[in-house]
Amino acid sequence: VLFIGNSYTYVNNLPQLVKDLALSKGDTLIFDSSAPGGYTFFNHYNDITTKNKISQGNWDYVVLQAQSQEPSFSPGQVSSQTLPYAILLDSLIKHYNSCATTVFYETWGRKFGDAGNCANYPPLCTYTGMQNRLRESYQLFADTTKALMAPVGEAFRLSIATTPTLDLYQSDQSHPSMEGSYLAASVFYETLFQKSVLSTTYNAGLAAGTATYLNQVAHQITSDSIYITNIPKYIPKAAFTFTAQGTSGFQFQSTNPNFLHYWYFGDGTTSAAINPLHTYTNSGTYPVSLVVYNAPYCKKDSVSTNVQVTVPTGLTKNRQDALKLYPNPCSDFLKIELEGNENVVIRITNISGQLIYEAENTKTVITSAFPKGFYNLDISGSFGLYHSCFIKNE
């Protein structure tokens, strides 16, 4: 992780706090930083040291923290003065680090607001007004660049509201006390590693009860405000459900459709569909795996579970004899001939596993609008599930 910021980053050595906290959880953090006091995004974009560290490459994450007051200014001023350099820094990061994810470090309002800028912009006269503007601006930076946000300022807000006697500030009412920096480190651990901080044994020299409380605040904010962090948009999390379709078919349903999907059904077959329908030909226990992948950020996640399949003896052959498709290859229509008059559901998918047609109780499928190619056809009813295929000509 490369931390780019200023005194809010180097006071109490925030990157080292995150590293030590991660180590207590069995995780490894390798970091560098560029954090001259008072630096803005403009300063960093024009700083050769910052640029050299970005261009070293191989960063998994690059953290961007603006000057503490600048993002709290009026929306117009932020849009013209700060946002353009947030975009430029993010572009540099992506240029030199093809797999890096940018993380914006949302800072906190000053303890009693920004007295120096209060007259020019009244929302800054109070802590709440300043904090609201900081959140809006950092959310703007993250959304504009498709980046993550570490909601440290929101953790400050929650701690101040619930335990106002715990001082997160130094005497200047701006920089963080050790309690404030530890809270920031806890938020960063959850944001960077996507793991709970609650079981950490590291307290940075704070009283055990204080550290536990700050961990709880960080966890609540990062979990409850998951939409703020943008993690679900850009960091894949694999999970799926499935339902039986007849005796040997299964409808698989991904809970995270935003990314590329790779399914491994355990019988030698695969699919790149988001929600594939798969039919097994033999009884057994099959390990089904799903990998979800965000290509631009080189991030992936996987999950596996076993599926128990029982195929009744002789049923496949009986269905084969009972079903006929014609003409095959087809052009304008496909006729389905099936013994019996029971209710059936017909589903047609393309070779990528995408569902393109579904109907009940029909014996003719109009295929004139189908693109030329190979198609899978599944018919389900009380008899179970039958799988066949056909070709669409010009």
Disulfide bonds with the S-S distance in Angstrom:
Cys99-Cys298 1.89
Cys118-Cys125 1.76
